[in-house]
């Protein structure tokens, strides 16, 4: 018995792609904003102040090293306050706020330099 056999080609449909785009697994670049930078600088400032306080306790008589760390911590904290106050003054544009801000910043800088 002879079979009538035809070669049958079967074509499978490719699965439909999702309409949503799949995200490529690629390392995304970290974007650093002003808040991230200020937070990191504040972290360093807190560390300096903590080290200064520890050195003051440990080295009861010799405080030169602790004074140095304390000065760095103070400078960092002043800079953070000045930057944050500037962003506030920039959003509240009134001449009184700007004049007071400038007076405050100049006073802090001058008196800090005179005391160091």
C-alpha distances in whole Angstrom, upper triangle without the diagonal:
4,6,9,12,15,18,20,24,26,30,32,35,38,41,44,47,50,52,55,55,55,58,58,59,62,65,68,71,74,76,80,82,86,85,83,86,89,87,87,90,92,90,92,95,94,94,97,99,98,98,102,103,101,103,106,106,105,108,111,113,111,110,109,105,105,107,104,101,103,104,100,99,102,101,97,98,101,98,95,98,99,95,95,98,97,94,96,99,96,95,98,100,103,106,108,105,104,108,108,105,106,110,108,106,109,111,108,108,111,112,109,110,114,113,111
4,6,9,12,15,18,21,23,27,30,33,36,38,41,44,47,50,53,53,53,56,55,57,60,63,65,69,71,74,78,80,83,83,81,84,87,85,85,88,90,88,89,93,93,92,95,97,96,96,100,101,100,102,105,104,104,106,109,112,109,108,107,103,103,105,102,99,101,102,98,97,100,99,95,96,98,96,93,96,97,93,92,96,95,92,93,96,94,92,96,97,101,104,105,102,102,106,106,102,104,107,105,103,106,108,106,105,109,110,107,108,112,111,109
4,6,9,12,14,18,20,24,26,29,32,35,38,41,44,46,49,50,49,52,52,54,56,60,62,65,68,71,74,76,80,80,78,80,83,82,81,85,86,85,86,90,89,89,92,94,93,93,97,98,97,99,102,101,101,103,106,109,107,105,104,100,100,102,99,96,98,99,95,94,97,96,92,93,95,92,90,92,93,90,89,92,91,88,90,93,90,89,92,94,97,100,102,99,98,102,102,99,101,104,102,100,103,105,102,102,106,107,104,105,109,108,106
4,7,10,12,16,18,21,24,27,30,33,36,39,42,44,47,48,48,51,51,52,55,59,61,64,67,69,73,75,79,78,77,79,82,81,80,84,85,84,85,89,88,88,91,93,92,93,96,97,96,98,101,101,100,103,106,108,106,104,103,100,99,101,98,95,97,98,94,93,95,94,91,92,94,91,88,91,92,88,87,91,90,86,88,91,88,87,90,92,95,98,100,97,96,100,100,97,99,102,100,98,101,103,101,100,104,105,103,104,107,107,105
4,7,9,12,15,18,21,24,27,30,33,36,39,41,44,44,44,48,47,49,52,55,57,60,63,66,69,71,75,75,73,76,79,77,77,80,82,80,82,85,85,84,87,90,89,89,93,94,93,95,98,97,97,99,102,105,102,100,100,96,96,97,95,92,94,94,91,89,92,91,87,88,90,88,85,88,88,85,84,87,86,83,85,88,85,84,87,89,92,95,97,94,93,97,97,94,95,99,97,95,98,100,97,97,101,102,99,100,104,103,101
4,6,9,12,15,19,22,25,27,30,33,36,39,41,42,42,45,45,47,49,53,55,58,61,63,67,69,73,73,71,73,76,75,75,78,79,78,80,83,83,82,85,88,87,87,91,92,91,93,96,96,95,98,100,103,101,99,98,94,94,95,93,90,91,92,88,87,90,88,85,86,88,85,83,85,86,82,81,85,84,80,82,85,82,81,84,86,89,92,94,91,90,94,94,91,93,96,94,92,95,97,95,94,98,99,97,98,101,101,99
4,6,10,13,16,19,22,25,28,30,34,36,39,39,39,42,41,43,46,49,51,55,58,60,64,66,69,69,68,70,73,72,71,75,76,75,76,80,80,79,82,84,83,84,87,88,87,89,92,92,92,94,97,99,97,95,94,91,90,92,89,86,88,89,85,84,86,85,82,83,85,82,79,82,83,79,78,82,81,77,79,82,79,78,82,83,87,89,91,88,88,91,91,88,90,93,91,89,92,94,92,91,95,96,93,94,98,97,95
4,6,10,13,16,19,22,24,27,31,33,36,36,36,39,39,41,44,47,49,52,55,57,61,63,67,67,65,67,70,69,69,72,74,72,74,77,77,77,80,82,81,82,85,86,85,87,90,90,90,92,95,97,95,93,92,89,88,90,87,84,86,86,83,81,84,83,79,80,82,79,77,79,80,76,76,79,78,75,76,79,76,75,78,80,84,86,88,85,85,88,89,85,87,90,89,86,89,92,89,89,92,94,91,92,96,95,93
4,6,10,13,15,19,21,24,27,30,32,33,33,36,35,37,40,44,45,49,52,54,57,60,63,63,61,64,67,66,65,69,70,69,71,74,74,73,76,79,78,79,82,83,82,84,87,87,87,89,92,94,92,90,89,85,85,86,84,81,82,83,79,78,81,79,76,77,79,76,73,76,77,73,72,75,74,71,73,76,73,72,75,77,80,83,85,82,81,85,85,82,83,87,85,83,86,88,86,85,89,90,87,88,92,92,89
4,6,10,13,15,18,21,24,27,29,30,30,33,33,35,38,41,43,46,49,51,55,57,61,61,59,61,64,63,63,66,68,66,68,71,71,71,74,76,75,76,79,80,79,81,84,84,84,86,89,91,89,87,86,83,82,84,81,78,80,80,77,75,78,77,73,74,76,73,71,73,74,70,69,73,72,68,70,73,70,69,72,74,78,80,82,79,79,82,82,79,81,84,82,80,83,85,83,83,86,87,85,86,90,89,87
4,6,9,12,15,18,21,23,26,26,27,30,30,32,35,38,40,43,46,48,52,54,57,57,56,58,61,60,60,63,65,63,65,68,68,68,71,73,72,73,76,77,77,79,82,82,81,84,86,89,87,84,84,80,79,81,78,75,77,77,74,72,75,74,70,71,73,70,67,70,71,67,66,69,68,65,67,69,67,65,69,70,74,77,79,76,75,79,79,76,77,81,79,77,80,82,80,79,83,84,82,83,86,86,84
4,6,9,12,15,18,21,23,24,24,27,27,29,32,36,37,40,43,45,49,51,54,54,53,55,58,57,57,60,61,60,62,65,65,65,68,70,69,70,73,74,73,76,78,78,78,81,83,86,84,81,81,77,76,78,75,72,74,74,71,69,72,71,67,68,70,67,64,67,68,64,63,66,65,62,64,67,64,63,66,68,71,74,76,73,72,76,76,73,75,78,76,74,77,79,77,76,80,81,79,80,83,83,81
4,6,8,12,15,17,20,20,21,24,25,27,30,34,35,38,41,43,46,48,52,52,50,53,55,54,54,58,59,58,60,63,63,63,66,68,67,68,71,72,72,74,77,77,77,79,82,84,82,79,79,75,74,76,73,70,72,72,68,67,69,68,65,65,67,64,62,64,65,61,60,63,63,59,61,64,61,59,63,64,68,71,73,70,69,73,73,70,72,75,73,71,74,76,74,74,78,79,76,77,81,81,79
4,6,9,12,15,17,17,17,21,21,23,26,30,31,34,37,39,43,45,48,48,47,49,52,51,51,54,56,54,56,59,59,59,62,64,64,65,68,69,68,70,73,73,73,75,78,80,78,76,75,72,71,72,70,67,68,68,65,64,66,65,61,62,64,61,58,61,61,58,57,60,59,56,58,60,58,56,60,61,65,68,69,66,66,70,70,67,68,72,70,68,71,73,71,70,74,75,73,74,77,77,75
4,6,9,12,14,15,15,19,19,22,25,28,29,33,35,37,41,42,46,46,44,47,50,48,48,52,53,52,54,57,57,57,60,62,61,62,65,66,66,68,71,71,71,73,76,78,76,74,73,70,69,70,68,65,66,66,63,61,63,62,59,59,61,59,56,58,59,55,54,58,57,53,55,58,55,54,57,59,63,66,67,64,64,67,67,64,66,69,68,66,69,71,68,68,72,73,70,72,75,75,73
4,6,9,11,13,14,17,19,21,24,28,28,31,34,35,39,40,44,44,43,45,48,47,47,51,52,51,53,56,56,56,59,61,60,62,64,65,65,67,70,70,70,73,75,77,75,73,72,69,68,69,67,64,65,65,61,60,62,61,57,58,60,57,54,56,57,53,52,55,54,51,53,55,53,51,55,56,60,63,64,61,61,65,65,62,64,67,65,63,67,69,66,66,70,71,69,70,74,73,71
4,6,8,9,10,14,15,18,21,24,24,28,30,32,35,37,40,40,39,42,44,43,44,47,48,47,49,52,52,52,55,57,57,58,61,62,62,64,66,67,67,69,72,74,72,69,69,65,64,65,63,60,61,61,58,56,58,57,54,54,56,53,51,53,53,50,49,52,51,48,49,52,49,48,51,53,57,59,61,58,58,61,61,58,60,63,62,60,63,65,63,63,66,67,65,66,70,69,68
4,5,7,8,12,14,17,20,23,23,26,28,30,33,34,38,38,36,39,42,41,41,45,46,45,47,50,50,50,53,55,54,56,59,60,60,62,64,65,65,67,69,72,70,67,67,63,62,63,61,58,59,59,56,54,56,55,51,52,53,51,48,50,51,47,46,49,48,45,46,49,47,45,48,50,54,57,58,55,55,59,59,56,58,61,59,57,60,62,60,60,64,65,63,64,68,67,66
4,6,9,12,15,18,20,23,23,26,28,29,32,33,37,36,36,38,41,40,41,44,45,44,47,49,49,50,53,55,54,56,59,59,60,62,64,65,65,67,70,72,70,67,66,63,62,63,61,58,58,58,55,54,55,54,50,51,52,50,47,49,49,46,44,47,46,43,44,47,44,43,46,48,51,54,56,53,53,56,57,54,56,59,57,56,59,61,59,59,62,64,61,63,66,66,65
4,6,9,12,15,17,20,19,22,24,25,29,30,33,33,32,35,37,36,37,40,41,41,43,46,46,46,49,51,51,52,55,56,56,58,60,61,61,64,66,68,66,63,63,59,58,59,57,54,55,55,51,50,51,50,47,47,49,46,43,45,46,42,41,44,43,40,41,44,41,40,43,45,48,51,53,50,50,53,53,51,52,56,54,52,55,58,55,55,59,60,58,59,63,63,61
4,6,9,12,14,17,17,20,22,23,27,28,31,31,30,33,36,35,35,38,40,39,41,44,44,45,47,49,49,50,53,54,54,56,59,59,60,62,64,66,64,61,61,57,56,57,55,52,53,53,49,48,50,49,45,46,47,44,42,44,45,41,40,43,42,39,41,43,41,39,43,44,48,51,52,49,49,53,53,50,51,54,53,51,54,56,54,54,57,59,56,58,61,61,59
4,6,9,12,15,15,18,20,22,26,27,31,31,29,32,35,34,34,37,38,37,39,42,42,43,46,47,47,48,51,52,52,54,57,57,57,60,62,64,62,59,59,55,54,55,53,50,51,51,48,47,49,47,44,44,46,44,41,43,44,41,40,43,42,39,41,44,41,40,43,45,49,52,53,50,49,53,53,50,51,54,53,51,54,56,53,53,57,58,55,57,60,60,58
4,6,8,11,11,14,17,19,22,24,28,28,26,28,31,30,30,34,35,34,36,39,39,39,42,44,44,45,48,49,49,51,53,54,54,56,59,61,59,56,55,52,51,52,50,47,48,48,44,43,45,44,40,41,43,40,38,40,41,37,37,40,39,36,38,41,38,37,41,43,46,49,50,47,47,50,50,47,48,51,50,47,50,52,50,50,53,54,52,53,57,56,54
4,6,9,10,13,16,19,22,24,28,28,26,28,32,31,30,33,35,34,36,39,39,39,42,44,44,44,47,49,49,50,53,54,54,55,58,60,58,55,54,51,50,51,49,46,47,48,44,43,45,44,40,41,43,40,38,41,41,38,37,41,40,37,39,42,40,39,43,44,48,50,52,48,48,51,51,48,49,52,50,48,51,53,50,50,53,55,52,53,57,56,54
4,7,9,12,15,18,21,24,27,27,25,27,30,29,28,32,33,32,33,37,37,36,39,42,41,42,45,46,46,47,50,51,51,53,55,57,55,53,52,48,48,49,46,43,45,45,42,41,43,42,38,40,42,39,37,40,40,37,37,40,40,37,39,42,40,39,43,45,48,51,52,48,48,51,51,47,48,51,49,47,50,52,49,48,52,53,50,51,55,54,52
4,6,9,12,15,18,21,25,25,23,24,28,27,26,29,31,30,31,34,35,34,37,39,39,40,43,44,44,45,48,49,49,51,53,55,53,50,49,46,45,47,44,41,43,43,39,38,41,39,36,37,39,36,34,37,38,34,34,38,37,34,37,40,38,37,41,43,46,48,50,46,45,48,48,45,46,49,47,44,47,49,46,46,49,50,48,48,52,52,49
4,6,9,12,15,18,22,22,19,21,24,24,22,26,28,26,27,31,31,31,33,36,36,36,39,41,40,42,45,46,45,47,50,52,49,47,46,42,42,43,40,37,39,39,36,35,37,36,32,34,36,33,31,34,35,31,32,35,34,32,35,37,35,35,39,40,44,46,47,44,43,46,45,42,43,46,44,41,44,46,43,42,46,47,44,45,49,48,46
4,6,9,12,15,19,19,17,19,22,21,21,24,26,25,26,29,30,30,32,35,35,35,38,40,40,41,44,45,45,47,49,51,49,46,45,42,41,42,39,36,38,38,34,33,35,34,30,32,34,31,28,31,32,29,28,32,31,29,31,34,32,32,35,37,40,42,44,40,39,43,42,39,40,43,41,38,41,43,41,40,44,45,42,43,47,46,44
4,6,10,13,16,17,15,16,19,19,18,21,23,23,24,27,28,28,30,32,33,33,36,38,38,39,42,43,43,44,47,49,46,43,42,39,38,39,36,34,35,35,31,31,33,31,27,29,31,28,26,29,29,26,26,29,28,26,29,31,29,29,33,35,38,40,41,38,37,40,40,36,37,40,38,35,38,40,38,37,40,42,39,40,43,43,41
4,6,10,13,14,11,12,16,15,15,18,20,19,20,23,24,24,27,29,29,30,33,34,35,36,38,40,40,41,44,46,43,40,39,36,35,36,33,31,32,32,28,27,29,28,24,25,27,24,22,25,26,23,23,26,26,23,26,29,27,27,31,32,36,37,38,35,34,37,37,33,34,37,35,32,35,37,34,34,37,39,36,37,40,40,38
4,6,10,11,9,11,14,14,14,16,19,19,20,22,24,24,26,28,29,30,32,34,35,36,38,40,40,42,44,46,43,40,39,36,35,35,33,30,31,31,27,26,28,26,23,24,25,22,20,23,23,20,20,23,22,20,23,25,23,23,27,29,32,34,35,31,30,34,33,30,31,34,32,30,32,34,32,31,35,36,34,35,38,38,36
4,7,8,6,7,10,11,11,13,15,15,17,19,20,21,23,25,26,27,29,31,32,33,35,37,37,38,41,42,40,37,35,33,32,32,29,27,27,27,23,23,24,22,19,20,21,18,16,19,20,16,17,20,19,17,20,23,21,21,25,26,30,31,32,29,28,31,30,27,28,31,29,26,29,31,28,28,31,33,30,31,35,34,33
4,5,5,6,9,10,11,13,14,16,17,19,20,22,23,25,26,28,29,31,32,33,35,37,38,39,41,42,40,37,36,33,32,32,29,27,27,26,23,22,23,21,18,19,20,17,14,17,17,13,13,17,16,14,17,19,17,18,21,23,26,28,29,25,24,27,27,23,25,28,26,24,27,29,26,26,30,31,29,30,33,33,32
4,5,5,6,8,10,11,12,14,15,16,18,20,21,22,24,26,27,29,30,31,33,35,36,37,39,40,38,34,33,31,29,29,27,25,24,24,21,19,20,18,15,15,16,13,11,13,13,10,10,13,13,10,14,16,15,15,19,20,23,25,26,22,21,24,24,20,21,24,22,20,23,25,22,22,26,27,25,26,30,30,29
4,5,5,6,9,10,10,12,14,15,16,18,20,21,22,24,25,27,28,30,31,33,34,36,37,39,37,33,33,30,29,28,27,24,24,23,20,19,19,18,15,14,16,13,10,13,14,10,10,13,13,11,13,16,16,16,19,21,24,26,26,22,22,25,24,20,22,25,22,21,24,25,23,23,27,27,25,27,30,30,29
4,6,5,6,9,10,11,13,14,15,17,19,20,21,23,24,26,27,29,30,32,33,34,36,38,36,33,32,29,28,28,26,23,23,23,20,18,20,19,15,15,17,15,12,15,16,13,13,16,17,15,17,20,19,20,23,25,28,29,30,26,25,28,27,24,25,28,25,23,26,28,25,25,28,29,26,28,31,31,29
4,5,5,6,9,10,11,12,14,15,17,19,20,21,23,25,26,27,29,31,32,33,34,36,34,30,29,27,25,25,23,20,21,20,17,16,17,16,12,13,15,12,10,13,14,11,12,16,15,14,17,19,19,20,23,24,27,28,29,25,24,27,26,22,23,26,23,21,23,25,22,22,25,26,24,25,28,28,26
4,5,5,6,9,10,10,12,14,15,16,18,20,21,22,24,26,27,29,30,31,33,34,32,29,28,25,24,23,21,19,19,18,15,14,15,13,10,10,12,9,7,10,11,9,9,12,13,12,15,17,17,18,21,23,25,26,26,22,22,24,23,19,21,23,20,18,21,22,19,19,23,23,21,23,26,25,24
4,5,5,6,9,10,10,12,14,15,16,18,20,21,23,24,26,27,28,30,31,33,31,28,28,25,23,23,22,19,19,19,16,14,15,15,11,11,14,12,9,12,14,12,11,15,16,15,17,20,20,20,23,25,28,29,29,25,25,27,25,22,24,26,23,21,24,25,21,22,26,26,23,25,28,27,26
4,5,5,6,9,10,11,13,14,15,17,19,20,21,23,25,26,27,28,30,32,30,27,26,23,22,22,20,17,18,18,15,13,15,14,11,12,14,13,10,14,16,14,14,18,18,18,20,22,22,23,26,28,30,32,31,28,27,29,28,24,25,27,24,22,25,26,22,22,26,26,23,24,28,27,25
4,5,5,6,9,10,11,12,14,15,17,19,20,21,23,25,26,26,28,30,27,24,23,21,19,19,17,14,15,14,11,10,12,11,7,9,11,9,8,11,13,11,13,16,16,16,19,21,21,23,25,27,29,30,29,26,25,27,25,22,22,24,21,19,21,22,19,19,22,22,19,21,24,23,21
4,5,5,6,9,10,11,12,14,15,17,18,20,21,23,24,25,27,29,27,23,23,20,18,18,17,14,14,14,11,9,11,11,7,7,10,9,7,10,12,12,12,15,16,16,18,20,21,22,24,26,28,29,28,25,24,26,24,21,22,24,20,18,21,22,18,19,22,22,19,21,24,22,21
4,5,5,6,9,10,11,12,14,16,17,18,20,21,22,24,26,28,26,23,23,20,18,19,17,14,14,15,12,10,13,13,10,10,13,13,11,14,16,15,15,18,20,20,21,24,25,26,28,30,32,33,32,28,28,30,28,25,26,27,24,22,25,25,21,22,25,25,21,23,26,24,23
4,5,5,6,9,10,11,12,14,15,16,18,20,21,22,24,26,23,20,20,17,15,16,14,11,12,13,9,8,11,11,8,10,13,12,11,14,16,16,17,20,21,21,23,25,26,27,29,31,33,34,33,29,29,30,28,25,26,27,24,22,24,24,20,20,23,23,20,21,24,22,20
4,5,5,6,9,10,11,12,14,15,17,19,20,21,22,24,22,18,18,16,14,14,12,9,9,10,7,4,7,8,5,6,10,10,9,12,14,14,15,18,19,20,21,23,25,26,28,30,31,32,30,27,27,28,26,22,23,24,21,19,21,21,17,17,20,20,16,18,21,19,17
4,5,5,6,9,10,11,12,14,15,17,18,20,21,23,22,18,19,16,14,14,14,10,10,12,10,7,9,11,9,8,12,13,12,14,16,17,17,19,21,22,23,25,27,28,29,31,33,33,32,28,28,30,27,24,26,26,23,21,24,23,19,20,23,22,19,21,23,21,20
4,5,5,6,9,10,11,12,14,16,16,18,20,22,20,17,17,14,12,14,13,9,10,12,10,8,11,13,11,11,15,15,14,17,19,19,20,22,24,25,26,28,30,31,32,34,36,37,35,32,32,33,30,28,29,29,26,24,26,26,22,22,25,24,20,22,25,22,20
4,5,5,6,9,10,10,12,14,15,16,18,19,17,14,14,11,9,10,9,5,6,9,7,5,9,10,9,10,13,14,14,16,19,19,20,22,24,25,26,28,30,31,33,34,36,36,35,31,31,32,29,26,27,27,24,22,24,23,20,20,22,21,17,19,21,19,17
4,5,5,6,9,10,11,13,14,15,16,18,17,13,14,12,9,10,10,6,5,8,8,5,8,10,10,10,13,14,14,16,18,19,20,22,24,25,26,28,29,31,32,34,35,35,33,30,30,31,28,25,26,26,23,21,23,22,18,19,21,20,16,18,20,18,16
4,5,5,6,9,10,11,12,14,15,18,17,14,15,13,10,12,12,9,8,12,11,9,11,14,13,13,16,18,17,19,21,22,22,24,27,28,28,30,32,33,34,37,38,38,36,33,33,34,31,29,30,30,26,25,27,26,22,23,25,23,20,22,24,21,19
4,5,5,6,9,10,10,12,14,16,14,12,13,10,7,10,10,7,8,11,11,9,12,15,14,15,18,19,19,21,23,24,25,27,29,30,31,33,34,36,37,39,40,40,39,36,35,36,33,31,31,31,28,26,28,27,23,24,26,24,20,22,24,21,19
4,5,5,6,9,10,10,12,14,12,9,10,8,4,7,8,5,5,9,9,8,11,13,14,14,16,18,19,20,22,24,24,26,28,30,30,32,34,35,36,38,39,39,37,34,34,34,32,29,30,29,26,25,26,25,21,21,23,21,18,19,21,17,16
4,5,5,6,9,10,11,13,13,10,12,10,7,9,11,9,8,12,13,11,12,16,16,15,18,20,20,21,24,25,26,27,29,31,31,33,35,36,37,39,40,40,38,35,35,35,32,30,31,31,27,26,28,26,22,23,25,22,19,21,23,19,18
4,5,5,6,8,10,13,12,11,13,11,8,11,13,10,10,14,15,13,16,18,18,18,21,23,23,24,27,28,28,30,32,33,34,36,38,39,40,42,43,43,41,38,38,39,36,34,35,34,31,29,31,29,26,26,28,26,23,24,26,22,21
4,5,5,6,8,10,9,7,9,7,5,9,10,9,10,13,14,13,16,18,19,19,22,23,24,25,27,29,30,31,33,35,36,37,39,41,42,43,44,44,42,39,39,39,36,34,35,34,31,30,31,29,26,26,27,25,22,23,24,21,19
4,6,5,6,8,8,6,9,9,6,8,11,10,10,13,15,14,15,18,19,19,21,24,24,25,27,29,30,31,33,35,35,37,39,41,41,43,44,43,41,38,38,38,35,33,34,33,30,29,30,28,25,25,26,23,21,22,23,19,18
4,6,6,9,10,9,13,12,9,12,15,13,13,17,18,17,18,21,22,22,24,26,27,27,30,32,32,33,36,37,38,39,41,43,43,45,46,46,44,41,41,41,38,36,37,36,33,32,33,31,28,28,30,27,24,26,26,23,21
4,6,9,9,9,12,11,10,13,15,14,14,18,19,18,20,23,23,24,26,28,28,30,32,33,34,36,38,39,40,42,44,45,46,48,48,48,46,43,43,43,41,39,39,38,35,34,35,33,30,30,31,29,26,27,28,24,23
4,6,5,6,9,9,8,11,13,13,14,17,18,18,20,22,23,24,26,28,29,30,32,34,35,36,38,40,40,42,44,46,46,48,49,48,46,43,43,43,40,38,39,38,34,33,34,32,29,29,30,27,25,25,26,22,21
4,6,7,11,11,10,12,15,15,15,18,20,20,21,23,25,25,27,29,30,30,33,35,35,36,39,40,41,42,44,46,46,48,48,48,46,43,43,43,40,38,39,37,34,33,34,32,29,29,30,27,24,26,25,22,21
4,6,9,11,11,12,15,16,16,18,20,21,22,24,26,26,27,30,31,32,33,36,37,37,39,42,42,43,45,47,48,49,49,48,46,44,44,43,40,39,39,37,34,34,34,32,29,29,29,26,24,25,24,21,20
4,6,8,8,10,12,13,14,16,18,19,20,22,23,24,26,28,29,30,32,34,35,36,38,40,41,42,44,46,46,47,48,47,45,43,42,42,39,37,37,36,33,32,32,30,27,27,27,25,22,22,22,19,17
4,6,5,6,9,10,10,12,14,15,16,18,20,21,22,24,25,26,28,30,31,32,34,36,37,38,40,42,42,44,44,43,41,39,38,38,35,33,33,32,29,28,28,27,24,23,24,21,19,19,19,16,14
4,6,5,6,9,10,11,13,14,15,17,19,20,21,23,25,26,27,29,30,31,33,35,36,37,39,41,42,43,43,42,41,38,37,37,35,33,32,31,29,27,27,25,23,22,22,20,17,17,18,15,12
4,5,5,7,9,10,11,13,14,16,17,19,20,22,23,25,26,27,29,30,32,34,35,36,38,40,41,42,43,42,41,38,37,37,35,33,32,32,29,27,27,26,23,22,23,21,18,18,19,17,14
4,5,5,6,9,10,10,12,14,15,16,18,20,21,22,24,26,27,28,30,32,33,34,36,38,39,40,41,40,39,36,35,35,33,31,31,30,27,25,26,25,21,21,22,20,17,18,19,16,14
4,6,5,6,9,10,10,12,14,15,16,18,20,21,22,24,26,26,28,30,31,32,34,36,37,38,39,38,36,33,33,32,30,28,28,27,24,23,23,21,18,18,19,17,14,14,15,12,10
4,5,5,6,9,10,11,13,14,15,17,19,20,21,23,25,26,27,29,30,31,33,35,36,37,38,37,36,33,32,32,30,28,27,27,24,22,22,21,18,17,18,17,13,14,15,13,10
4,5,5,6,9,10,11,12,14,15,17,18,20,21,23,24,26,27,29,30,32,34,35,36,37,37,35,32,32,32,30,27,27,27,24,22,23,22,19,18,20,18,15,16,18,15,13
4,5,5,6,9,10,10,12,14,15,16,18,20,21,22,24,26,27,28,30,32,33,34,35,34,33,30,30,30,27,25,25,24,21,20,21,20,16,16,18,16,12,14,16,13,11
4,5,5,6,9,10,10,12,14,15,16,18,20,21,22,24,26,26,28,30,31,32,33,32,31,28,27,27,25,23,22,22,19,17,18,17,13,13,15,13,9,11,13,10,8
4,5,5,6,9,10,11,12,14,15,17,18,20,21,23,25,26,27,29,30,31,33,32,31,28,27,27,25,23,22,23,20,17,19,18,15,14,16,15,12,13,15,14,11
4,5,5,6,9,10,11,12,14,15,17,18,20,21,23,24,26,28,29,30,31,31,30,27,26,27,24,22,22,22,19,17,19,18,15,15,17,16,13,14,17,15,13
4,5,5,6,9,10,11,12,14,15,16,18,20,21,22,24,26,27,28,29,28,27,24,23,24,21,19,19,19,16,14,16,15,11,11,14,13,9,12,14,12,11
4,5,5,6,9,10,10,12,14,15,16,19,20,21,22,25,25,27,28,27,26,23,22,22,20,17,17,18,15,12,14,14,10,9,12,12,9,10,13,12,11
4,5,5,6,9,10,11,12,14,15,17,19,20,21,23,24,26,27,27,26,23,22,23,21,18,18,19,16,14,16,16,13,12,16,15,12,14,17,16,15
4,5,5,6,9,10,11,12,14,16,17,18,20,22,23,24,25,26,24,21,21,22,19,16,17,18,15,13,16,15,12,12,16,15,12,15,18,16,16
4,5,5,6,9,10,10,12,14,15,16,18,20,21,22,23,23,21,18,18,18,16,13,14,14,11,9,12,12,8,9,12,12,10,12,15,14,14
4,5,5,6,9,10,10,12,14,15,16,19,20,21,22,22,22,18,17,18,17,13,14,15,12,10,12,13,10,10,14,14,12,14,17,17,16
4,5,5,6,8,10,11,12,14,15,17,19,20,22,22,22,18,17,19,17,14,15,17,14,12,15,16,13,13,17,17,15,17,20,20,19
4,5,5,6,8,10,11,12,14,16,16,18,19,20,19,15,15,17,14,11,13,14,11,10,13,14,11,12,16,16,14,17,20,19,19
4,6,5,6,9,10,10,12,14,15,16,17,17,17,13,12,14,12,9,10,12,9,7,10,12,9,10,14,15,14,16,18,19,19
4,5,5,6,9,10,11,13,14,16,18,18,18,15,13,16,15,11,12,15,12,10,14,15,13,13,17,18,17,19,22,22,22
4,5,5,6,9,10,11,13,15,17,18,17,14,13,16,15,11,13,16,13,12,16,17,15,16,19,20,19,21,24,24,24
4,5,5,6,8,10,11,12,14,15,14,10,10,13,11,8,10,12,10,10,13,14,13,15,18,18,18,20,23,23,24
4,5,5,6,9,10,11,13,13,13,10,9,12,11,8,9,12,11,10,13,15,14,15,18,19,19,21,23,24,24
4,6,5,6,9,10,13,15,15,12,11,14,14,11,13,16,15,14,17,19,18,18,22,23,22,24,27,27,28
4,5,5,6,9,11,13,13,9,10,13,12,10,13,15,14,14,17,19,18,19,22,23,23,25,28,28,29
4,5,5,6,8,10,10,6,6,10,10,8,10,13,12,12,15,17,17,18,21,22,22,24,27,27,28
4,6,6,9,11,12,9,8,12,13,10,12,15,15,15,17,20,19,20,23,25,25,26,29,30,30
4,6,9,12,13,10,11,14,15,13,15,18,18,17,20,22,22,23,26,27,27,29,32,32,33
4,6,9,10,7,9,12,12,12,14,17,16,17,20,21,21,23,25,27,27,29,31,32,33
4,7,9,7,7,11,12,11,13,16,16,17,19,21,22,23,25,27,27,29,31,32,33
4,6,6,6,9,10,11,13,15,16,17,19,20,22,23,25,26,27,29,31,32,33
4,6,5,6,9,10,11,12,14,15,17,18,20,21,22,24,26,27,29,30,32
4,5,5,6,8,10,11,12,14,16,16,18,20,21,22,24,26,27,28,30
4,6,5,6,9,10,10,12,14,15,16,18,20,21,22,24,26,27,28
4,6,5,6,9,10,11,12,14,15,17,18,20,21,23,24,26,27
4,5,5,6,9,10,11,12,14,16,17,18,20,21,22,24,26
4,5,5,6,9,10,10,12,14,15,16,18,20,21,22,24
4,5,5,6,9,10,11,12,14,15,16,18,20,21,23
4,5,5,6,8,10,11,12,14,15,17,18,20,21
4,6,5,6,9,10,11,12,14,15,16,18,20
4,6,5,6,9,10,11,12,14,15,16,18
4,5,5,6,9,10,11,12,14,15,17
4,5,5,6,8,10,11,12,14,16
4,6,5,6,8,10,11,12,14
4,6,5,6,8,10,11,12
4,6,5,6,9,10,11
4,6,5,6,9,10
4,5,5,6,9
4,5,5,6
4,5,5
4,6
4
